[in-house]
Amino acid sequence: MIKSIKLQNFRKFKDLELKFKSNIIILYGDNAQGKSSVLEALHIICNGTSPWSSSDEYIRNNQTGITKHSRIEITINEHKYAHYKDNNRKIYMIDDSKTTPKKFFLQNSATIFNPERIDLLMLSPNQRRIFLDETISHMNYEYSSILKKFRNVLRQRNSYLKKLSKKFYERGIIAKNDPQLNFWTTQLSELSSLIYKERLNIIQKFKQENFSLKYNFCDKKMKPIKKVKNKIDEIQKILDTVLEESKKRDIATGYSNIGPHRDDWNIFTDQDVKKYGSRGQKRIAIGNLIFKSQEIVAKELGYYPILLLDDIASELDTKNTKKVFNKKILNNQQTFITTINKKILPKYIQENAQFFNLNRY
C-alpha cells in the first residue's frame, strides 16, 4: 500500500505531501486543482510514463535557476521510491540508493482510466491495442523492450517501402526481392511473432462466464496463428508466408499492411458490445475489463496494481456507478479516485475512504 506521496515542482505543485491510511483514496475539488496531476504522478512513478503526454511537460515551469526539475516520491511498506527528472536525465532511487529502471519498476505497477480513455477503448483500435500491450507490460518487463524494437523496425520498413513505392509509380519497378526490404521483413516477422504469442495468451486469460475478448487479425490468412499461439517458430512460418504475399501491396501503398499494429479485438458478453451495446452497457463492459485485467496481473505478480480512476463516476448513473465500483473488487487493491462531487460515489466507498480536498493545497 502506498502510504505517502511527495511532489516537488510537478505541474501546479511546488511542494505537496499527502499521507494515506486507507485502500480507497478520494481526491476531490474544483477543476484545475491538481486532482488528475496526483494520479499522473502515481502513474509515472509506478510505470515510468505519463498517461497524458509523451513529453516532460509535467515539470513545473516557473522555477528559478537554469535547470528545471521535478521529483516524485512515494512510500510503500516502509520503503521509499523516488523519481527525479530534469531537462537531461531521469534518476530512480529506492531507499535513497540509485537503481536501474528495471529493478525500480519491478516493484510497482499502476493502471489508470478516465472517461476519455473509456470512450477511446470503444472507438479506437489503436487504444485497444495499447490496452493489451500495457497489461502485458505490467507482467513482463521485457515486453516493453520488444514493442520498442518492433516500432523501430516498423518505422524503418515503412520508410524503405515509401522509397520502393516511389520507384514503382515512377518506373513501374516492383522490388519484391530487394535485400534491404527482405532484411526488415524478417525483423518484422520475428518481433511480431513474440507480440502475437503474448497477446493471444492474455486474450485467453480474459475469458470468463458471459465475458470474453475476441482477437481480430488484420488478414484472415493469419487465423491459423491462434492454433499455434505458444510456438514462436510456427507463428513465424505463418507470418513469413503472409508478409511475402503482402509485399506487392506494401510497396504499392508505401507501408506495412500486415502485423500486430493493424489488428484489433472486441468485447463479447451475450453480444458484440462495441456493435450492439448501449452506452451504459459499454461502460460496464469496460469496467469489467479493467478489474479483470487487475486480477490477471495480480496472479502473475503476486500483488494488485494500484488502480487510478480519474473522474469515472461523472459518466455513470447511480446504478452503473455501483456496478463499476464493486465493493468486493475495490477491496483487492489500493484505489485512487478523483471527483468534483464526492456525494455521487456509493455510500460504502464514502464510509471506507480517506478524503483529500485539493482546493486546500
Sequence and secondary structure as in RCSB ss.txt:
>XXXX:A:sequence
MIKSIKLQNFRKFKDLELKFKSNIIILYGDNAQGKSSVLEALHIICNGTSPWSSSDEYIRNNQTGITKHSRIEIT
INEHKYAHYKDNNRKIYMIDDSKTTPKKFFLQNSATIFNPERIDLLMLSPNQRRIFLDETISHMNYEYSSILKKF
RNVLRQRNSYLKKLSKKFYERGIIAKNDPQLNFWTTQLSELSSLIYKERLNIIQKFKQENFSLKYNFCDKKMKPI
KKVKNKIDEIQKILDTVLEESKKRDIATGYSNIGPHRDDWNIFTDQDVKKYGSRGQKRIAIGNLIFKSQEIVAKE
LGYYPILLLDDIASELDTKNTKKVFNKKILNNQQTFITTINKKILPKYIQENAQFFNLNRY
>XXXX:A:secstr
 EEEEEEEEETTEEEEEEE  SSEEEEE STTSSHHHHHHHHHHHHHSS SS SSSTTB S  SSS  EEEEEEE
ETTEEEEEEEESS EEEEETTEEE HHHHHHS  EEEE HHHHHHHHH HHHHHHHHHHHHHHH HHHHHHHHHH
HHHHHHHHHHHHHHHHHHHHH    TT HHHHHHHHHHHHHHHHHHHHHHHHHHHT BTTBEEEEE SSGGGGGG
GGGTT HHHHHHHHHHHHHHHHHHHHHHTS  SSGGG EEEEESSSBHHHH  HHHHHHHHHHHHHHHHHHHHHH
HSS  EEEEESGGGGS HHHHHHHS HHHHTTS EEEEES GGGS HHHHHH EEEEGGG 
